[in-house]
């Protein structure tokens, strides 16, 4: 299969498929046609508007996770990452906070799932956003660590 160099104006194919864990374990983290279509969709509908909002370089710490990679990092198979439809946003600027990014997405964009990932009450450690075309549930959640275990709480 031929892969594009870019998924959208601001998201490259390389950064969307990059994974230190995949490299470490020799896992090939490349999408099938459905995953690739999802990656293009979420890149254009969510990532590019976030990048424009930040007015500064932005990337992701995790995007596509093929099933083997997803299992290796201990995530569930219901993860939007397995479908190529979720981005863990990584800002490369101090001009904007993760909280500002979170509230921008919640207020201005369509999404399937938006998660305030760990951090504090005023600033998440990062923002997870997922969007499958046609799935506009707009679930807002918070990931916390409680008694040594990770928990996801639905906020709205």
N, C-alpha and C positions, 0 to 999 in steps of 0.2 A: 504494500500500500504506500502511496506517495503522501507525505505529510507536508503541510504548508510551513513556511518559515514563521508566519505570524497568524495568530488566531483573531486578532483585532488590531486596532491602531496601536495599542499599548502593551498587549500581551503577546509574547513570543511563544512559539511552540516549545522551545527548549526550556524556558522557565516553568511552563505549565506541566512538564513531564519530569523535571529534575527532582531527584530524591536521594539524599545521602544514604538512607536505609536501603533503597533499591541498589545503589552502587555497591554498598558494603556487602550485600548478600547475592549479588549477581542477578537481580530480578530485572527483567525487561519491562519497563513501565511505559508501554506504548498503547494508545487507544485503538479500539475497533471503530468502525464507521459511526455507530450510534454514540459512543463516548465522544468521538471527535466532534460530531454535530452539537452535542451538549456543551462541549468546551467552547466552541465558537459562539454559541448562544449566550452563555453566562459571561463570557469575556466582553461581548458587545453590550449586553443589557445591564451588567453590573460593574465589571471591573473598569471599563473605560469611563463611565460616569464618575466612579469613585476617584479615578486618577485625575480627571478634570476638576473635581471638587478639591482635591489636595493641592493642585497646581504645583506638584513636585513628583519626582520619581516614586513609584509604588510598585510592589511586586507581590509575590505570594510565597508563603513558607510551605504550602501544600495545596495541590490542585488535584490532578488525576492520581488515583491509587488503584492499580489493577488489584484484583482480589488477593493474590499472593502477598503483595506489599501491604494491603490493608490488614490482612491477618497478622502479618509479621509485626506491625506496630501496635497490635492489640485493639484495633477498632472493630466495630460490628459490620456485618455485611449489609446493613440497612443504611450505611453512610452514603450521603450524596456524593462523596469523593469517588466511590466505586463507579458511579455513572458519569464521571467527568463533569459534574454539575455543582461542585462546591469549591470555594476558594477560601483559604486562610490568608487573610490580607496581612501584608507586611509593609508598613510605611517606611520610607527612607528619608523622612523629613521630621523636623521638630516644629514645623509650621502649623501642624494640625495634630490633634490627639486622636487616639483610637476611639475615645468616647464621641468625639465630633464625627468621626467616620460612621460609627454605629448609628448615631441619631440621624445623620444625613440619609443613610440607606433606609432606615425605618420610615422616615418622613417622605422621601422623594422617589424611591425606587420600588419596583415589584420584586418579590422574592418568595421562595418557598419556605426558607428557614434562615433566621438571623440569630447568632449566638454571641453573647457577651462572654468571652472566654476568660475565666479565672480573673486575675488581677484584683482590683479593689472595687468598692462601691462607686468610686468616681472615675476609674480608668481600667478598662479591660487589658489583659496582657496582649491580646490580639482580637481580631474580629473574624468570625466565620460567617460566610454567607453562601447560601445555596439557592439555585433557581433552575428548576426543570421547566421547560416550555410547557405551558398549560397548567402548571401547578402553582397557583398564586394564593397559597394558604396563609402566607404572611405570619408564620409561627415565630414568635419572639421568645428566646430562651436565655438562660444563664447557666454556664458551667461553673461549678464550685468544687472544692475539695473539702470533704467533711469526714472527720474521723478516719483519715487516711484513705478515703475512697473518693473517686470522682463521681459527681452527680450532675444531672441536667435537670433544671427546673423550668417549667413552662411559665412564662410571665404573661403572655397574651397570645 
